[in-house]
Amino acid sequence: MKYNEYGLEDFLTDEYFISWVFQPGKESNQFWRNWIKNNPEQKNKIQKAKEIILATKFKQPDYNSKTKEEVLVKIMKGYTSHHHFQQKKHKRVIALKVAASLIFIVIAGIGLLLFEPTYNEKVAEQPSINLITKKALAGQKLSIVLPDGSEVVLNASSSLTYWERFANNTREVQLSGEAFFDVEEEENRPFIVKGNGFSAKVLGTSFNVNENSVSLLSGKVEVLTQNDTTQGIILTPGQKAVHDKAKNSFHKTSYNYQQDMGWKDGILYFKDADFNTVKNRLEKWYGVKLMVENNFIWHWNYTGTFENASLEEVLERIAYLEGFKFSIEKQKVRIYGN
């Protein structure tokens, strides 16, 4: 049966769909994104099926047909003790579909009863949900797929912390450093990024967050200060919110894509940058240590763009304009005057 012919109960017992809900990966995310895009009328059904599967809180198993049948049959018995399931194949299929539909009805109507079945067999205790932290070291970038299928690119010297399974009413992550987010749209479950003294709240969008700003590429985002529980400022694509830490407030402005988001595409961008700005960016980007010989003071105002360039290529171009020599020894770079 093709997915566009699926009913809700079909998704609830489909191995590939269940695997995607519990353990989304790049390939499965791409498949289901394209499928939903091509079948928008099925979007609500997909969302309902995801909610039901997550609500059951099953530990990810090997979803063979026998296991699925046993789980659904036990649930069915818990609420309809007068039903008896026969071994015949056609009755078994009917039972599975009825049980799957029953899960949806129970969750939608009386919720918690699903987790208190009346049959005597004990349901295994669910292990606690773990907190996950991903780190990108200096000189590295890291791609992450979150539990809801949202994708994150973590910049160098940054970290992202999140629960291995998001709550039913919100998706919250903690960011230290810089990251680009491409968030899966979920109308009733906002996605919140908590940063350095502020947070960004979205439903489904793509945007960049660093230590003091939020830049929006697509969709819509609400940016709030740490202590703000009311409405923050709303950004539209092409806008940026810059955080004034002293005043604990934001101001809107436009942004340069290469400057704010080019890093995720391998673009190293400088605009009227002084020596310390260039030094810090190169150390973070390439994971090296820059040392100035004889405590020489440099007065730079450098502008330049590099795409997937090596450290030596970058230094050669800057050295030509700013007038210095350099040497590279493993992870150390020495800079000295001509």
C-alpha positions in Angstrom: 0.0 0.0 0.0 1.3 3.5 -0.9 1.7 6.1 1.9 -0.8 8.4 0.2 -3.4 5.6 0.7 -2.6 5.1 4.4 -5.1 5.7 7.2 -4.0 6.7 10.7 -3.8 3.1 11.9 -1.5 2.2 9.0 1.1 4.9 10.0 0.9 3.6 13.6 2.1 0.2 12.5 4.5 1.1 9.8 8.1 0.2 10.7 9.8 3.0 8.7 7.5 5.6 10.0 7.9 4.5 13.6 11.7 4.4 13.3 11.7 8.0 11.9 9.6 9.2 14.8 11.9 7.8 17.4 15.2 8.1 15.6 15.1 10.7 12.8 18.1 10.8 10.5 19.1 12.9 7.5 17.7 10.3 4.9 14.4 9.7 6.7 13.9 13.5 7.4 14.5 14.2 3.7 12.0 11.5 2.7 9.2 12.6 5.0 9.7 16.3 4.4 9.4 15.7 0.6 6.4 13.4 1.1 4.5 15.8 3.3 5.3 18.7 0.9 3.9 16.6 -2.0 0.9 15.4 0.1 -0.1 18.5 2.2 -3.6 17.0 2.9 -1.9 14.2 4.9 0.1 16.6 7.2 -2.4 16.6 10.1 -2.7 12.8 9.9 1.1 12.5 10.1 1.3 14.9 13.1 -1.4 12.9 14.9 0.4 9.7 14.3 3.6 11.1 15.6 1.9 12.4 18.7 0.3 9.0 19.4 3.5 7.1 19.0 5.5 9.5 21.2 2.7 9.4 23.8 2.9 5.7 24.2 6.5 6.1 25.4 7.7 2.8 24.1 11.4 2.2 24.2 12.7 1.8 20.6 12.4 -1.9 19.8 12.8 -4.1 16.9 9.4 -3.5 15.3 8.6 -6.9 13.8 5.0 -7.7 13.1 4.6 -10.0 16.1 5.8 -7.3 18.5 3.4 -4.7 17.1 0.5 -7.2 17.3 1.3 -8.1 20.9 1.5 -4.5 22.0 -1.7 -3.5 20.3 -3.6 -6.6 21.4 -2.6 -5.9 25.1 -3.9 -2.4 24.8 -7.1 -3.6 23.3 -7.6 -6.1 26.1 -7.0 -3.4 28.7 -10.2 -1.6 27.6 -12.4 -4.3 26.0 -12.1 -7.4 28.0 -15.0 -9.0 26.3 -13.1 -9.1 22.9 -11.3 -12.4 22.2 -8.7 -12.4 19.4 -8.6 -15.5 17.2 -5.5 -16.8 15.5 -6.9 -16.5 12.0 -5.1 -14.0 9.9 -8.1 -11.9 8.8 -9.3 -11.4 12.4 -5.8 -10.5 13.5 -5.6 -7.6 11.0 -9.0 -6.3 12.0 -7.9 -6.4 15.7 -4.8 -4.4 15.0 -6.7 -1.7 13.1 -9.4 -1.4 15.8 -6.7 -1.3 18.6 -4.7 1.4 16.7 -7.9 3.5 16.3 -8.7 2.9 20.0 -5.3 4.4 21.0 -6.1 7.6 19.1 -9.6 7.8 20.7 -8.3 7.2 24.2 -5.5 9.7 23.9 -7.7 12.4 22.4 -10.5 11.9 24.9 -9.2 10.6 28.2 -5.4 10.7 27.8 -4.0 9.2 31.0 -6.1 6.0 31.0 -3.9 4.7 28.2 -1.1 4.3 30.7 -3.3 2.4 33.3 -4.6 -0.7 31.5 -6.8 -3.0 33.5 -5.1 -6.3 32.5 -2.9 -7.9 35.1 0.3 -8.0 33.1 2.7 -5.2 34.2 3.9 -2.7 31.6 7.7 -2.3 31.8 8.9 0.9 33.5 10.1 3.5 31.1 13.7 4.7 31.7 14.3 8.3 32.5 14.8 10.8 29.6 18.5 11.8 29.2 19.9 15.3 28.7 22.2 15.4 25.7 25.0 17.9 25.0 26.7 18.2 21.7 29.9 20.2 21.3 31.8 21.6 18.3 35.5 22.2 19.2 37.6 25.0 17.8 38.2 24.3 14.1 35.1 22.2 13.8 31.5 22.4 12.8 28.8 19.9 13.8 25.5 18.9 12.1 22.8 17.7 14.5 19.4 16.2 13.9 17.1 16.9 16.9 14.4 14.5 18.2 11.6 16.3 16.3 13.6 16.2 13.0 14.8 19.8 13.2 18.4 20.3 11.9 21.1 22.3 13.5 24.6 23.3 12.4 26.8 24.1 15.4 29.6 26.6 14.8 33.1 26.1 16.2 33.6 26.5 20.0 29.9 26.1 20.6 27.6 23.7 22.4 23.9 22.7 22.3 22.0 20.9 25.1 18.6 19.3 24.7 16.4 16.4 26.0 16.6 13.1 24.0 12.8 13.5 23.7 11.0 16.8 23.7 8.0 17.6 25.9 4.5 17.3 24.5 3.9 21.1 24.6 7.3 22.6 23.8 10.7 22.0 22.3 13.5 23.7 24.2 17.3 23.8 23.6 20.1 25.6 25.4 22.8 27.2 23.2 26.3 28.4 24.1 28.0 30.0 21.1 26.5 30.1 17.6 24.3 27.8 15.6 22.0 27.8 12.6 18.6 26.2 13.1 16.2 24.7 10.5 13.1 24.0 12.6 10.4 21.5 11.8 7.0 23.2 11.8 4.6 22.1 14.6 1.7 24.4 15.1 1.0 23.4 18.8 4.6 22.9 20.0 6.8 26.0 19.8 10.6 25.6 19.5 12.6 27.7 21.9 16.3 28.5 21.8 17.7 29.8 25.1 20.9 31.8 24.5 23.1 34.2 26.5 20.5 36.3 28.3 17.7 36.0 25.8 15.6 33.4 23.9 14.1 32.9 20.5 10.7 31.3 20.1 9.5 29.9 16.8 7.0 27.4 15.3 8.8 26.4 12.1 11.6 28.5 10.5 15.3 28.9 9.8 17.5 31.3 11.7 20.9 32.0 13.2 21.6 32.6 16.9 24.9 33.7 18.4 26.0 35.3 21.7 24.2 38.6 21.1 21.9 38.4 18.1 19.2 36.5 16.2 19.1 36.7 12.4 16.0 35.3 10.6 16.3 33.6 7.2 12.7 32.3 6.7 9.5 32.1 8.7 8.9 34.2 11.8 10.6 34.4 15.2 9.8 36.1 18.5 12.9 37.2 20.5 12.6 37.8 24.2 15.0 38.9 26.9 15.7 36.5 29.8 13.3 38.1 32.2 10.6 39.0 29.7 7.5 36.8 30.1 5.3 39.0 27.8 5.6 39.5 24.1 9.0 40.1 22.6 9.9 41.6 19.3 8.9 39.9 16.1 11.3 39.4 13.2 10.5 38.8 9.6 12.9 37.3 7.0 16.0 39.6 6.4 15.7 41.1 9.9 18.1 40.8 12.8 17.6 41.4 16.6 20.7 42.7 18.4 20.8 42.3 22.2 22.0 45.2 24.3 23.2 43.5 27.4 23.6 46.7 29.4 20.0 47.8 28.8 18.7 44.2 28.5 16.8 45.2 25.3 16.8 44.5 21.6 16.9 46.7 18.4 16.0 45.6 14.9 18.2 45.9 11.9 18.9 44.3 8.6 21.9 41.9 8.2 24.4 40.7 5.6 23.9 37.0 4.9 27.6 36.2 4.4 28.5 38.0 7.6 25.8 36.4 9.8 25.2 33.0 8.2 28.0 32.4 5.7 30.0 30.4 8.3 27.7 27.4 7.8 28.5 27.4 4.1 32.3 27.6 4.7 32.5 31.3 4.2 34.8 33.3 6.4 33.8 37.0 6.2 35.5 40.2 7.6 34.1 43.7 7.4 36.3 46.6 8.7 37.8 44.1 11.2 40.6 45.1 13.6 43.5 42.9 14.4 41.9 41.3 17.5 38.7 40.4 15.6 40.7 38.7 12.8 42.9 36.9 15.3 40.0 35.6 17.4 38.0 34.5 14.3 41.0 32.6 12.8 41.8 30.9 16.1 38.2 29.7 16.4 37.8 28.8 12.7 41.0 26.8 12.3 41.6 25.7 15.9 45.0 27.4 16.1 46.8 29.8 18.4 48.1 33.1 16.9 51.1 34.7 18.6 52.5 38.1 17.8 56.3 38.4 18.0 57.9 41.3 20.0 54.4 42.4 21.2 54.0 44.4 18.0 50.7 46.4 17.9 48.7 46.1 14.7 46.2 48.6 13.5 44.0 46.8 11.0 40.7 47.7 9.2 40.5 44.6 7.1 37.6 43.5 4.8 37.7 40.2 2.9 35.8 37.1 2.1 37.1 33.5 1.9 35.2 30.4 0.8 36.5 27.0 2.0 40.0 28.4 2.1 43.0 26.9 4.0 44.6 28.8 6.8 47.7 29.5 4.7 45.6 30.9 1.9 43.8 33.3 4.3 47.0 34.5 6.0 48.8 35.1 2.6 46.0 37.3 1.4 45.7 39.3 4.7 49.5 39.5 4.9 49.7 41.1 1.4 47.4 43.9 2.4 48.3 44.4 6.1 52.1 44.0 5.7 53.3 41.2 7.9 55.0 37.8 7.7 54.0 34.6 9.3 55.0 31.0 10.0 52.8 28.0 10.7 54.0 25.2 13.0 51.3 22.6 13.6 48.6 24.5 15.6 50.7 27.6 16.2 50.9 30.6 14.0 53.6 33.3 14.6 53.0 36.7 13.1 55.8 39.4 12.9 56.5 42.6 10.9 58.2 42.9 7.6 
